[in-house]
Amino acid sequence: MFAPEGPTLRELAVQALSSVERGYDLLAPKFDRTPFRTPGPVLEAVGSLLEKTGPYEDGLDLCCGTGAGLDVLARVCRKTVTGVDFSAGMLALARQHAPNAAPRPAWVRADARALPFTAAFDLVVSFGALGHFLPAELPALFGQVRSVLRPGGVFALPVFAPPRPGSGAFWTLLGFDAAMRVRNTVWRPPFVMYYRAFRFGDVLRELERAGFRVELHALPEFGRRADGSPRARVVAARRLP
């Protein structure tokens, strides 16, 4: 799962026993050589979709990490792109890897639950960040996203269908979440990172309650499941007036 230059087992253990912020500061130098980084095909597929649903003027990457999603924003936003994350280590890597093409990205260190922006964006994207929030935090998180979007602006996040029950991927994710729950029961500070914390319907319902109209766009690049449903979609939540 990890490239040879990726983190060692000891480094991952130290990260996992830290807070979320401190853990990602430690992981940052090797994060892009782990399976936690959003894969290129996902970024490409989301970028292609947003090019069709745009144009957009100003974009924000929520929980931007090392900046992989900024390439998507640079493709579809004509004026400004901004990355926000609460890990100083991840932002430092993002600055190093920032694309030279216009619009040049800006970087802001902040917690997604207390965003320091007005309604300044037409597009907010997030790649894999929901696992760092507990279900009870969704209303406040989505409220923050709504507050930084202009009326009619879009909050876009890719979601993948869960693995088939009984498959290797199913048991891997279930085991990971179980291990994290045990860790957070016996160790402080907590490290919130779960792969199966939310049901898809819960996310859609909370987005609507927060004042969004939700649209679903299939990503055909990832095919369909046996029942005909798409393996991957983009949730495009448009802020209502």
Secondary structure, 3 states (H helix, E strand, C coil): CCCCCCCCHHHHHHHHCCCHHHHHHHHHHHHHHCCCCCCHHHHHHHHHHHHHHCCEEEEEEECCCCCCCHHHHHHHEEEEEEEEECCHHHHHHHHHCCCCCCCCEEEEECCCCCCCCCCCEEEEECCCCHHHCCHHHHHHHHHHHHHHEEEEEEEEEEEECCCCCCCHHHHHHHHHHHHHHHHHHHCCCCCCCCCCCCCHHHHHHHHHHCCEEEEEEECHHHCECCCCCECEEEEEEEECC
